[in-house]
Amino acid sequence: MRFDGTVGPGASGRLVAIELQPAGGEFTRVAQVRADGSGAFRATWRAGAPGQYLVRAVVGADAAAAQAVTAPTTRAIVYRPAGATWYSLPGNRTACGQVLRRATLGVAHRTLPCGTPVDVTWGGRTITVPVIDRGPFVKGVHYDLTLAAARVLGFVRAGRVRVGVLPATERAPASPLSAVAPGGGADPR
C-alpha cells in the first residue's frame, strides 16, 4: 500500500510516521519517511493480513508527538486475493435454501457460513454479497459469484478472474472515530 501526502512547507524535512490501527488494537507505526522540501511525502507498507485499518500520518518521530496531536484518520481496506468465477442455474435451490433467480446477488463458498457478507472487488468496482451456496469445486477458484453479482462487477465475459475479497469475519467493527480524508472533510468511504 502506498501513502502519498503533504504536511506543508513548514514541515519540510521533518519525519512523517504512518500509523495503522487494526480492529480493537492500538495505532502502530508501519512506515516512516522524511518530507521533502515542499512538505510532500511518500511511504509504503506491505500488508501482512487482510482487513480494515484506520490510518494516520503523524509529523514527528517520537511517541510524544503522536500522543500530542490528533491526526486526521482515514480507513484503508486490504483485500485477500482469490480466484473467482460465476454461475447461473435459475430455478435451482442453493445449498443455503434460496431459489436462485437471474437477479440474485450472492456468492458460493465452501466453508463460510450461509449469510456471511463478503466484500468482492474487481476492476475498480466493489459489491457486498451474502454467501448463498456451496462451492466452487474447481482447483484455484475460491468464490463462485451469481451471474447478477458478476454483472455488477463487470467480469461476465472474462469468466475466471482474480478478485479481492474481505469476508465479514475479517472486517473491523465500525469505529467511534470520525474519519477525515486528508485535505477535506468528506467521508472517505
Backbone as a printed PyTorch tensor [residue, N CA C, xyz], in Angstrom:
tensor([[[  0.8500,  -1.1540,   0.0000],
         [  0.0000,   0.0000,   0.0000],
         [  0.9060,   1.2300,   0.0000]],

        [[  0.5450,   2.2120,  -0.8220],
         [  1.3500,   3.4260,  -0.9060],
         [  0.5660,   4.5840,  -0.3000]],

        [[  1.2480,   5.3700,   0.5220],
         [  0.6680,   6.5460,   1.1540],
         [  1.3640,   7.7820,   0.6160]],

        [[  0.6080,   8.6700,  -0.0440],
         [  1.1200,   9.9390,  -0.5510],
         [  0.4190,  11.0510,   0.2000]],

        [[  1.1490,  12.0810,   0.5350],
         [  0.5180,  13.1980,   1.2210],
         [  1.4370,  14.3960,   1.2910]],

        [[  0.9520,  15.4270,   1.9440],
         [  1.7560,  16.6160,   2.1620],
         [  1.4530,  17.1530,   3.5490]],

        [[  2.4960,  17.6180,   4.1960],
         [  2.3580,  18.2010,   5.5300],
         [  2.6090,  19.6980,   5.4850]],

        [[  2.8150,  20.2160,   4.2810],
         [  3.0220,  21.6510,   4.1020],
         [  4.4840,  22.0340,   4.1800]],

        [[  4.8400,  23.1740,   3.5650],
         [  6.2450,  23.5860,   3.5100],
         [  6.8500,  23.8470,   4.8770]],

        [[  6.0230,  24.1830,   5.8580],
         [  6.5450,  24.4360,   7.2070],
         [  7.1010,  23.1880,   7.8650]],

        [[  6.7440,  22.0380,   7.3650],
         [  7.2200,  20.7740,   7.9460],
         [  8.2110,  20.0780,   7.0240]],

        [[  8.7500,  20.8060,   6.0320],
         [  9.7120,  20.1740,   5.1270],
         [ 10.9030,  19.6580,   5.9140]],

        [[ 11.3500,  18.4790,   5.5340],
         [ 12.4900,  17.8500,   6.1940],
         [ 12.1490,  17.1090,   7.4720]],

        [[ 10.9360,  17.2350,   7.9720],
         [ 10.5440,  16.5520,   9.2110],
         [ 10.1580,  15.1080,   8.9150]],

        [[ 10.2750,  14.2720,   9.9210],
         [  9.8670,  12.8770,   9.7950],
         [  8.3460,  12.7780,   9.8270]],

        [[  7.8110,  11.9230,   8.9780],
         [  6.3800,  11.6380,   8.9480],
         [  6.2250,  10.1430,   9.1950]],

        [[  5.4570,   9.8020,  10.2250],
         [  5.2150,   8.4010,  10.5630],
         [  3.8220,   8.0150,  10.0770]],

        [[  3.7260,   6.8740,   9.4090],
         [  2.4370,   6.3130,   9.0050],
         [  2.0720,   5.2830,  10.0640]],

        [[  0.8870,   5.4600,  10.6560],
         [  0.4350,   4.5700,  11.7120],
         [ -0.8900,   3.9360,  11.3250]],

        [[ -1.0360,   2.6440,  11.6420],
         [ -2.2630,   1.9080,  11.3710],
         [ -2.8240,   1.3580,  12.6640]],

        [[ -4.1560,   1.3070,  12.7180],
         [ -4.8290,   0.7340,  13.8710],
         [ -5.7710,  -0.3700,  13.3880]],

        [[ -5.4500,  -1.6280,  13.7090],
         [ -6.3750,  -2.7070,  13.3490],
         [ -7.5610,  -2.7020,  14.3060]],

        [[ -8.5750,  -3.4690,  13.9870],
         [ -9.7650,  -3.5580,  14.8420],
         [ -9.3630,  -3.9400,  16.2580]],

        [[ -9.7990,  -3.1540,  17.2010],
         [ -9.5490,  -3.4580,  18.6030],
         [ -8.1080,  -3.2870,  19.0380]],

        [[ -7.2580,  -2.7130,  18.2030],
         [ -5.8530,  -2.5630,  18.5530],
         [ -5.4470,  -1.1160,  18.7250]],

        [[ -4.1760,  -0.9390,  18.9600],
         [ -3.5890,   0.3850,  19.1120],
         [ -2.9450,   0.8000,  17.7960]],

        [[ -2.7570,   2.1180,  17.6070],
         [ -2.0250,   2.5880,  16.4370],
         [ -0.5920,   2.0910,  16.5340]],

        [[ -0.0800,   1.5740,  15.4270],
         [  1.2850,   1.0680,  15.3420],
         [  1.9630,   1.7020,  14.1440]],

        [[  3.1850,   2.1350,  14.3120],
         [  3.9490,   2.7320,  13.2200],
         [  4.3620,   1.6330,  12.2510]],

        [[  4.0190,   1.8100,  10.9670],
         [  4.3560,   0.8080,   9.9590],
         [  5.3220,   1.3510,   8.9170]],

        [[  5.5030,   2.6650,   8.8720],
         [  6.4400,   3.2710,   7.9190],
         [  6.8240,   4.6450,   8.4380]],

        [[  7.9900,   5.0900,   8.0100],
         [  8.4790,   6.4130,   8.3930],
         [  9.2840,   6.9680,   7.2330]],

        [[  9.0820,   8.2420,   6.9410],
         [  9.7550,   8.8630,   5.8080],
         [  9.9610,  10.3430,   6.1280]],

        [[ 10.9330,  10.9520,   5.4920],
         [ 11.1790,  12.3690,   5.6870],
         [ 10.4790,  13.1570,   4.5820]],

        [[  9.7410,  14.2050,   4.9630],
         [  9.0530,  15.0530,   3.9870],
         [ 10.0890,  15.8080,   3.1600]],

        [[  9.7860,  16.0040,   1.8740],
         [ 10.7210,  16.7270,   1.0050],
         [ 10.6050,  18.2440,   1.2420]],

        [[ 11.3000,  19.0280,   0.4320],
         [ 11.3440,  20.4780,   0.5920],
         [  9.9890,  21.1620,   0.4990]],

        [[  9.0450,  20.5550,  -0.2090],
         [  7.7130,  21.1540,  -0.3190],
         [  6.7570,  20.6120,   0.7480]],

        [[  7.2410,  19.6640,   1.5470],
         [  6.4030,  19.0570,   2.5780],
         [  5.6890,  17.8010,   2.1220]],

        [[  5.9590,  17.3630,   0.8870],
         [  5.3250,  16.1510,   0.3630],
         [  6.0640,  14.9120,   0.8690]],

        [[  5.3170,  13.8130,   0.9690],
         [  5.9430,  12.5500,   1.3810],
         [  5.2760,  11.3860,   0.6540]],

        [[  6.0020,  10.2800,   0.5670],
         [  5.5050,   9.0190,   0.0120],
         [  6.1110,   7.8940,   0.8370]],

        [[  5.2400,   7.0360,   1.3550],
         [  5.6960,   5.8980,   2.1520],
         [  4.9580,   4.6600,   1.6760]],

        [[  5.5360,   3.4820,   1.9120],
         [  4.8920,   2.2270,   1.5280],
         [  4.8350,   1.2770,   2.7100]],

        [[  3.8660,   0.3660,   2.6440],
         [  3.6790,  -0.6540,   3.6720],
         [  3.1450,  -1.9110,   3.0070]],

        [[  3.6960,  -3.0510,   3.3520],
         [  3.2080,  -4.3270,   2.8300],
         [  2.3240,  -4.9590,   3.9000]],

        [[  1.0640,  -5.1520,   3.5390],
         [  0.0860,  -5.7010,   4.4800],
         [  0.4110,  -7.1500,   4.7990]],

        [[  0.3080,  -7.4930,   6.0680],
         [  0.5340,  -8.8660,   6.4910],
         [ -0.7440,  -9.6840,   6.5230]],

        [[ -1.8810,  -8.9860,   6.5890],
         [ -3.1710,  -9.6780,   6.6780],
         [ -4.2630,  -8.7900,   6.1060]],

        [[ -5.3030,  -9.3980,   5.5570],
         [ -6.4280,  -8.5910,   5.0680],
         [ -7.1970,  -8.0010,   6.2450]],

        [[ -7.9340,  -6.9560,   5.9650],
         [ -8.7610,  -6.3360,   6.9990],
         [ -8.9390,  -4.8640,   6.7390]],

        [[ -9.5970,  -4.2080,   7.6800],
         [ -9.7920,  -2.7680,   7.6080],
         [ -8.9540,  -2.1270,   8.7020]],

        [[ -8.3040,  -1.0340,   8.3600],
         [ -7.4180,  -0.3450,   9.2810],
         [ -7.7300,   1.1410,   9.2780]],

        [[ -7.6090,   1.7730,  10.4390],
         [ -7.5900,   3.2240,  10.4740],
         [ -6.1480,   3.6200,  10.2080]],

        [[ -5.9510,   4.6600,   9.3990],
         [ -4.6050,   5.0830,   9.0120],
         [ -4.4580,   6.5640,   9.3440]],

        [[ -3.2780,   6.9470,   9.8160],
         [ -2.9750,   8.3600,  10.0410],
         [ -1.5110,   8.6240,   9.7580]],

        [[ -1.2190,   9.8500,   9.3790],
         [  0.1610,  10.3100,   9.2010],
         [  0.4450,  11.3010,  10.3220]],

        [[  1.5190,  11.0580,  11.0550],
         [  1.8750,  11.9010,  12.1870],
         [  3.2260,  12.5500,  11.9100]],

        [[  3.2840,  13.8750,  12.0140],
         [  4.5430,  14.5950,  11.8240],
         [  5.3060,  14.5300,  13.1280]],

        [[  6.5430,  14.1060,  13.0570],
         [  7.3720,  13.9490,  14.2540],
         [  7.5820,  12.4750,  14.5160]],

        [[  8.7930,  12.1160,  14.9000],
         [  9.1360,  10.6990,  15.0070],
         [  8.9410,  10.1150,  16.3950]],

        [[  8.7270,  10.9520,  17.3970],
         [  8.6540,  10.3720,  18.7360],
         [  7.2140,  10.1230,  19.1710]],

        [[  7.0770,   9.2520,  20.1460],
         [  5.7530,   8.8710,  20.6290],
         [  5.0230,  10.0540,  21.2490]],

        [[  5.7550,  10.9710,  21.8640],
         [  5.1300,  12.1430,  22.4840],
         [  4.4270,  12.9920,  21.4280]],

        [[  5.0380,  13.1080,  20.2490],
         [  4.4200,  13.8890,  19.1730],
         [  3.1220,  13.2320,  18.7280]],

        [[  3.1350,  11.9130,  18.6480],
         [  1.9360,  11.2000,  18.2240],
         [  0.8240,  11.3490,  19.2560]],

        [[  1.1730,  11.3550,  20.5340],
         [  0.1730,  11.4920,  21.5900],
         [ -0.3800,  12.9090,  21.6660]],

        [[  0.4510,  13.9040,  21.3330],
         [  0.0720,  15.3040,  21.4810],
         [ -0.8220,  15.8020,  20.3550]],

        [[ -0.8640,  15.0880,  19.2410],
         [ -1.5980,  15.5500,  18.0720],
         [ -2.7470,  14.5880,  17.7730]],

        [[ -3.8850,  15.1310,  17.4540],
         [ -4.9790,  14.3060,  16.9700],
         [ -4.9420,  14.4050,  15.4570]],

        [[ -4.2750,  13.4460,  14.8410],
         [ -4.1040,  13.4540,  13.3920],
         [ -5.3850,  12.9920,  12.7140]],

        [[ -5.7170,  13.5690,  11.5500],
         [ -6.8660,  13.0660,  10.7910],
         [ -6.6410,  11.6040,  10.4270]],

        [[ -7.7090,  10.8370,  10.4100],
         [ -7.6150,   9.4260,  10.0560],
         [ -8.4870,   9.1330,   8.8520]],

        [[ -8.1620,   8.0420,   8.1920],
         [ -8.9900,   7.5210,   7.1180],
         [ -8.9380,   6.0040,   7.2010]],

        [[ -9.7970,   5.3290,   6.5030],
         [ -9.8470,   3.8680,   6.5460],
         [ -9.1760,   3.2950,   5.3050]],

        [[ -8.3420,   2.2910,   5.5190],
         [ -7.7050,   1.5550,   4.4290],
         [ -8.2200,   0.1210,   4.4760]],

        [[ -8.5430,  -0.4240,   3.3100],
         [ -9.0390,  -1.7980,   3.2370],
         [ -8.0270,  -2.6390,   2.4690]],

        [[ -7.6140,  -3.7450,   3.0720],
         [ -6.7010,  -4.6880,   2.4400],
         [ -7.5080,  -5.9430,   2.1250]],

        [[ -7.6490,  -6.2380,   0.8360],
         [ -8.4210,  -7.3960,   0.4030],
         [ -7.5180,  -8.6140,   0.2530]],

        [[ -8.1100,  -9.8050,   0.4500],
         [ -7.4070, -11.0720,   0.2230],
         [ -7.5870, -11.4300,  -1.2550]],

        [[ -6.5070, -11.7390,  -1.9840],
         [ -6.6640, -12.1430,  -3.3890],
         [ -7.2590, -13.5500,  -3.4730]],

        [[ -8.1370, -13.7520,  -4.4560],
         [ -8.7810, -15.0590,  -4.6030],
         [ -9.2270, -15.2580,  -6.0470]],

        [[ -9.2950, -16.5060,  -6.4480],
         [ -9.8340, -16.8410,  -7.7600],
         [-11.3510, -16.8550,  -7.6950]],

        [[-11.9830, -16.3750,  -8.7660],
         [-13.4510, -16.3470,  -8.7820],
         [-13.9800, -16.6460, -10.1780]],

        [[-15.1540, -17.2310, -10.2130],
         [-15.9030, -17.4700, -11.4360],
         [-17.3430, -17.0530, -11.1510]],

        [[-18.2170, -17.2900, -12.1150],
         [-19.6320, -17.0190, -11.8910],
         [-20.4440, -18.2120, -12.3770]],

        [[-21.6800, -18.2890, -11.8930],
         [-22.5670, -19.3690, -12.3070],
         [-24.0030, -18.8630, -12.3930]],

        [[-24.8350, -19.5940, -13.1370],
         [-26.2420, -19.2360, -13.2820],
         [-27.0530, -20.5100, -13.4720]],

        [[-27.8570, -20.8410, -12.4860],
         [-28.7470, -22.0090, -12.5540],
         [-30.1260, -21.5780, -12.0640]],

        [[-30.7830, -20.6660, -12.8050],
         [-32.0730, -20.1380, -12.3500],
         [-33.0710, -21.2470, -12.0720]],

        [[-33.7820, -21.0810, -10.9700],
         [-34.7930, -22.0580, -10.5790],
         [-34.2830, -23.1120,  -9.6140]],

        [[-32.9630, -23.3200,  -9.5700],
         [-32.4000, -24.3020,  -8.6430],
         [-32.3570, -23.7270,  -7.2300]],

        [[-32.4290, -24.6150,  -6.2470],
         [-32.3170, -24.2170,  -4.8400],
         [-30.8360, -24.2770,  -4.4500]],

        [[-30.3680, -23.2240,  -3.7650],
         [-28.9720, -23.1800,  -3.3370],
         [-28.7950, -24.0200,  -2.0740]],

        [[-27.5620, -24.2900,  -1.7130],
         [-27.2610, -25.0590,  -0.5060],
         [-27.7300, -24.3300,   0.7570]],

        [[-27.9270, -23.0190,   0.6700],
         [-28.3980, -22.2280,   1.8180],
         [-29.9110, -22.0500,   1.7960]],

        [[-30.6120, -22.7110,   0.8470],
         [-32.0590, -22.7240,   0.8540],
         [-32.7720, -21.6910,  -0.0010]],

        [[-32.0510, -20.8890,  -0.7570],
         [-32.6850, -19.9010,  -1.6230],
         [-32.9820, -20.4980,  -2.9900]],

        [[-33.9880, -19.9530,  -3.6450],
         [-34.2280, -20.3160,  -5.0390],
         [-33.4510, -19.2910,  -5.8630]],

        [[-32.5540, -19.7900,  -6.7050],
         [-31.6980, -18.9210,  -7.4960],
         [-32.4840, -18.2920,  -8.6410]],

        [[-32.3980, -16.9890,  -8.7530],
         [-33.0280, -16.2330,  -9.8400],
         [-31.9270, -15.5160, -10.6100]],

        [[-32.2410, -15.0470, -11.8030],
         [-31.2490, -14.3180, -12.6020],
         [-30.7750, -13.0510, -11.9050]],

        [[-31.6130, -12.4590, -11.0690],
         [-31.2670, -11.2110, -10.3870],
         [-30.6910, -11.4350,  -8.9930]],

        [[-30.4990, -12.6990,  -8.5790],
         [-29.9890, -12.9820,  -7.2400],
         [-28.5360, -12.5480,  -7.1140]],

        [[-28.2650, -11.7240,  -6.1110],
         [-26.8970, -11.3160,  -5.8040],
         [-26.3960, -12.1980,  -4.6750]],

        [[-25.3180, -12.9100,  -4.9220],
         [-24.7780, -13.7930,  -3.9000],
         [-23.4740, -14.4170,  -4.3520]],

        [[-22.9390, -15.2420,  -3.4680],
         [-21.6740, -15.9040,  -3.7360],
         [-21.7050, -17.2950,  -3.1030]],

        [[-21.0400, -18.2240,  -3.7670],
         [-20.8680, -19.5680,  -3.2200],
         [-19.4640, -19.6560,  -2.6390]],

        [[-19.3600, -20.2740,  -1.4660],
         [-18.0730, -20.5190,  -0.8280],
         [-18.1530, -21.8570,  -0.1190]],

        [[-17.0220, -22.5510,  -0.0410],
         [-17.0340, -23.9020,   0.5250],
         [-17.3200, -23.9370,   2.0200]],

        [[-16.8070, -22.9510,   2.7940],
         [-16.8870, -23.0750,   4.2510],
         [-17.4930, -21.8900,   4.9960]],

        [[-17.5440, -20.7060,   4.3990],
         [-18.1220, -19.5660,   5.1150],
         [-19.5960, -19.8410,   5.4080]],

        [[-20.0730, -19.4910,   6.5940],
         [-21.4740, -19.7460,   6.9350],
         [-22.4380, -19.0330,   5.9860]],

        [[-23.5570, -19.6650,   5.7270],
         [-24.6010, -19.0610,   4.9010],
         [-24.9710, -17.7040,   5.4940]],

        [[-25.1290, -16.7230,   4.6150],
         [-25.4970, -15.3830,   5.0480],
         [-24.3370, -14.4610,   5.3540]],

        [[-23.1180, -14.9960,   5.4430],
         [-21.9490, -14.1510,   5.7330],
         [-21.7640, -13.1330,   4.6160]],

        [[-21.7380, -11.8330,   4.9340],
         [-21.4800, -10.8360,   3.8890],
         [-20.0110, -10.8900,   3.4580]],

        [[-19.7910, -10.8000,   2.1530],
         [-18.4360, -10.8120,   1.6020],
         [-18.2990,  -9.6110,   0.6690]],

        [[-17.2830,  -8.7860,   0.9220],
         [-16.9630,  -7.6940,   0.0000],
         [-16.1000,  -8.2830,  -1.1020]],

        [[-16.4980,  -8.0750,  -2.3600],
         [-15.7400,  -8.5640,  -3.5040],
         [-15.4050,  -7.3610,  -4.3780]],

        [[-14.1400,  -7.2300,  -4.7680],
         [-13.7210,  -6.1060,  -5.6040],
         [-13.0110,  -6.6280,  -6.8440]],

        [[-13.3010,  -6.0010,  -7.9780],
         [-12.6520,  -6.3320,  -9.2450],
         [-12.8200,  -5.1570, -10.1930]],

        [[-11.7840,  -4.8120, -10.8880],
         [-11.8480,  -3.7690, -11.9080],
         [-12.3030,  -2.4180, -11.3890]],

        [[-11.9800,  -2.0890, -10.1440],
         [-12.3590,  -0.8020,  -9.5870],
         [-13.7700,  -0.7580,  -9.0280]],

        [[-14.4770,  -1.8760,  -9.0640],
         [-15.8370,  -1.9400,  -8.5190],
         [-15.8520,  -2.8780,  -7.3130]],

        [[-16.7130,  -2.5730,  -6.3570],
         [-16.8600,  -3.4130,  -5.1660],
         [-18.3340,  -3.6640,  -4.9100]],

        [[-18.6440,  -4.8860,  -4.4960],
         [-20.0120,  -5.2610,  -4.1560],
         [-19.9500,  -6.0960,  -2.8750]],

        [[-20.9570,  -5.9450,  -2.0380],
         [-21.0850,  -6.7790,  -0.8460],
         [-22.2520,  -7.7250,  -1.0750]],

        [[-21.9640,  -9.0250,  -1.0090],
         [-22.9770, -10.0460,  -1.2680],
         [-22.9300, -11.1070,  -0.1770]],

        [[-24.0690, -11.7630,   0.1020],
         [-24.0810, -12.8230,   1.1080],
         [-23.6730, -14.1690,   0.5100]],

        [[-23.1560, -15.0340,   1.3640],
         [-22.9120, -16.4180,   0.9620],
         [-24.2790, -17.0910,   0.8680]],

        [[-24.6110, -17.6140,  -0.3230],
         [-25.9180, -18.2470,  -0.5230],
         [-25.8180, -19.6940,  -0.9960]],

        [[-24.5830, -20.1710,  -1.2290],
         [-24.4390, -21.5000,  -1.8170],
         [-23.0770, -22.0740,  -1.4410]],

        [[-22.8640, -23.3310,  -1.7460],
         [-21.5780, -24.0110,  -1.5300],
         [-20.8730, -24.1590,  -2.8660]],

        [[-19.5630, -24.1800,  -2.8020],
         [-18.7520, -24.2790,  -4.0000],
         [-17.7770, -23.1250,  -3.9960]],

        [[-17.0450, -22.9180,  -5.0070],
         [-16.8820, -23.7500,  -6.1910],
         [-15.9960, -24.9520,  -5.8800]],

        [[-16.0180, -25.9050,  -6.7660],
         [-15.2480, -27.1220,  -6.5600],
         [-14.2440, -27.3220,  -7.6790]],

        [[-13.5940, -26.2240,  -8.0460],
         [-12.5720, -26.2150,  -9.0890],
         [-11.2760, -25.7180,  -8.4620]],

        [[-10.1740, -26.3980,  -8.7390],
         [ -8.8850, -26.0140,  -8.1760],
         [ -8.5440, -24.5640,  -8.5370]],

        [[ -8.1170, -23.7880,  -7.5350],
         [ -7.7050, -22.4080,  -7.7480],
         [ -8.8340, -21.3930,  -7.7430]],

        [[-10.0700, -21.8560,  -7.6120],
         [-11.2150, -20.9480,  -7.5610],
         [-11.8090, -21.0360,  -6.1560]],

        [[-11.9170, -19.8930,  -5.4890],
         [-12.3600, -19.8520,  -4.1000],
         [-13.7760, -19.3190,  -3.9320]],

        [[-14.2390, -18.5310,  -4.8930],
         [-15.5670, -17.9170,  -4.8210],
         [-16.2580, -18.0910,  -6.1640]],

        [[-17.5420, -18.3650,  -6.1200],
         [-18.3530, -18.5090,  -7.3280],
         [-19.5110, -17.5270,  -7.1880]],

        [[-19.4590, -16.4370,  -7.9260],
         [-20.4840, -15.4040,  -7.8270],
         [-21.6760, -15.7370,  -8.7120]],

        [[-22.8380, -15.2730,  -8.3160],
         [-24.0030, -15.4310,  -9.1790],
         [-23.8040, -14.5510, -10.4080]],

        [[-24.5320, -14.8660, -11.4450],
         [-24.4350, -14.0910, -12.6810],
         [-24.7220, -12.6130, -12.4230]],

        [[-25.7280, -12.3140, -11.6030],
         [-26.0640, -10.9120, -11.3100],
         [-24.9050, -10.2010, -10.6130]],

        [[-24.2270, -10.8640,  -9.6820],
         [-23.0890, -10.2570,  -8.9850],
         [-21.9200, -10.0480,  -9.9550]],

        [[-21.6710, -11.0310, -10.8230],
         [-20.5920, -10.8970, -11.8150],
         [-20.8820,  -9.7520, -12.7700]],

        [[-22.1560,  -9.5500, -13.1100],
         [-22.5230,  -8.4190, -13.9830],
         [-22.2290,  -7.0900, -13.3140]],

        [[-22.5530,  -6.9750, -12.0250],
         [-22.2820,  -5.7260, -11.3010],
         [-20.7900,  -5.4170, -11.3250]],

        [[-19.9630,  -6.4420, -11.1410],
         [-18.5040,  -6.2420, -11.1470],
         [-17.9390,  -6.1250, -12.5590]],

        [[-18.6630,  -6.6080, -13.5530],
         [-18.2340,  -6.4720, -14.9450],
         [-17.2900,  -7.5420, -15.4460]],

        [[-17.3340,  -8.7450, -14.8770],
         [-16.4130,  -9.7770, -15.3700],
         [-17.0970, -10.9760, -16.0170]],

        [[-18.3120, -10.8250, -16.4770],
         [-19.0230, -11.9450, -17.1050],
         [-18.2370, -12.4840, -18.2960]],

        [[-17.7760, -11.6090, -19.1580],
         [-17.0210, -12.0680, -20.3470],
         [-15.6790, -12.6860, -19.9880]],

        [[-15.0630, -12.1970, -18.9310],
         [-13.7580, -12.7160, -18.5190],
         [-13.8710, -14.1400, -17.9810]],

        [[-15.0010, -14.4760, -17.3600],
         [-15.2070, -15.8300, -16.8430],
         [-14.5020, -16.0760, -15.5320]],

        [[-13.2230, -16.4090, -15.5940],
         [-12.4350, -16.6970, -14.3950],
         [-11.4660, -15.5410, -14.1670]],

        [[-11.5170, -14.9620, -12.9590],
         [-10.7000, -13.7860, -12.6620],
         [-10.0850, -13.8940, -11.2670]],

        [[ -9.1550, -12.9950, -10.9920],
         [ -8.6130, -12.8120,  -9.6370],
         [ -9.3230, -11.6080,  -9.0490]],

        [[ -9.9490, -11.7920,  -7.9090],
         [-10.6590, -10.7170,  -7.2360],
         [-10.0160, -10.4660,  -5.8790]],

        [[-10.4280,  -9.3930,  -5.2460],
         [-10.0770,  -9.1410,  -3.8580],
         [-11.3220,  -9.4010,  -3.0330]],

        [[-11.1650, -10.0990,  -1.9130],
         [-12.3140, -10.3970,  -1.0660],
         [-12.0110, -10.0270,   0.3810]],

        [[-13.0720,  -9.6860,   1.0840],
         [-12.9650,  -9.4140,   2.5090],
         [-14.2500,  -9.9000,   3.1690]],

        [[-14.2410, -11.1450,   3.6850],
         [-15.4280, -11.6360,   4.3880],
         [-15.6710, -10.8270,   5.6550]],

        [[-16.9210, -10.7860,   6.1010],
         [-17.2790, -10.0280,   7.3040],
         [-16.4490, -10.4540,   8.5050]],

        [[-15.9710, -11.6990,   8.5130],
         [-15.1600, -12.1910,   9.6350],
         [-13.8170, -11.4860,   9.7260]],

        [[-13.3920, -10.7960,   8.6560],
         [-12.1050, -10.0950,   8.6530],
         [-12.2750,  -8.5800,   8.6700]],

        [[-13.5090,  -8.1120,   8.7770],
         [-13.7730,  -6.6810,   8.8030],
         [-13.5990,  -6.1320,  10.2030]],

        [[-13.2140,  -4.8590,  10.2550],
         [-13.1530,  -4.1660,  11.5370],
         [-14.5620,  -3.7110,  11.8960]],

        [[-14.8870,  -3.7160,  13.1950],
         [-16.1730,  -3.1450,  13.5640],
         [-16.1620,  -1.6400,  13.2990]],

        [[-17.3210,  -1.0390,  13.1910],
         [-17.4080,   0.3960,  12.9410],
         [-16.6550,   1.1440,  14.0370]],

        [[-15.9070,   2.1400,  13.6310],
         [-15.1070,   2.9090,  14.5640],
         [-15.9150,   4.0590,  15.1360]],

        [[-15.7390,   4.3560,  16.4370],
         [-16.4200,   5.5060,  17.0040],
         [-15.7740,   6.8180,  16.5590]],

        [[-14.5820,   6.7430,  15.9610],
         [-13.8950,   7.9370,  15.4780],
         [-14.4650,   8.3400,  14.1380]],

        [[-14.5170,   9.6340,  13.8910],
         [-14.9310,  10.0620,  12.5570],
         [-13.6770,  10.2100,  11.7200]],

        [[-13.6860,   9.6130,  10.5590],
         [-12.5240,   9.6610,   9.6840],
         [-12.6170,  10.8880,   8.7970]],

        [[-11.5120,  11.6010,   8.6900],
         [-11.4500,  12.7770,   7.8360],
         [-10.3820,  12.5330,   6.8000]],

        [[-10.7560,  12.5940,   5.5350],
         [ -9.7870,  12.4070,   4.4550],
         [ -8.8570,  13.6050,   4.4310]],

        [[ -7.5620,  13.3740,   4.1730],
         [ -6.6380,  14.4960,   4.1050],
         [ -7.1180,  15.5190,   3.0810]],

        [[ -7.1050,  16.7790,   3.4680],
         [ -7.4700,  17.8580,   2.5610],
         [ -8.9540,  18.1240,   2.4670]],

        [[ -9.7400,  17.5060,   3.3100],
         [-11.1740,  17.7630,   3.2320],
         [-11.9330,  17.0240,   4.2950]],

        [[-13.1670,  17.3750,   4.4590],
         [-13.9930,  16.7700,   5.4790],
         [-14.9160,  15.7040,   4.9290]],

        [[-14.7060,  15.2580,   3.7090],
         [-15.6010,  14.2720,   3.1060],
         [-15.3940,  12.9060,   3.7290]],

        [[-16.4460,  12.1390,   3.7950],
         [-16.3810,  10.7720,   4.2830],
         [-15.5650,   9.9530,   3.2890]],

        [[-14.4740,   9.2540,   3.7460],
         [-13.5870,   8.5540,   2.8270],
         [-14.1520,   7.2580,   2.2780]],

        [[-15.3170,   6.8080,   2.7110],
         [-15.8360,   5.5330,   2.2230],
         [-16.3520,   5.7460,   0.8830]]])
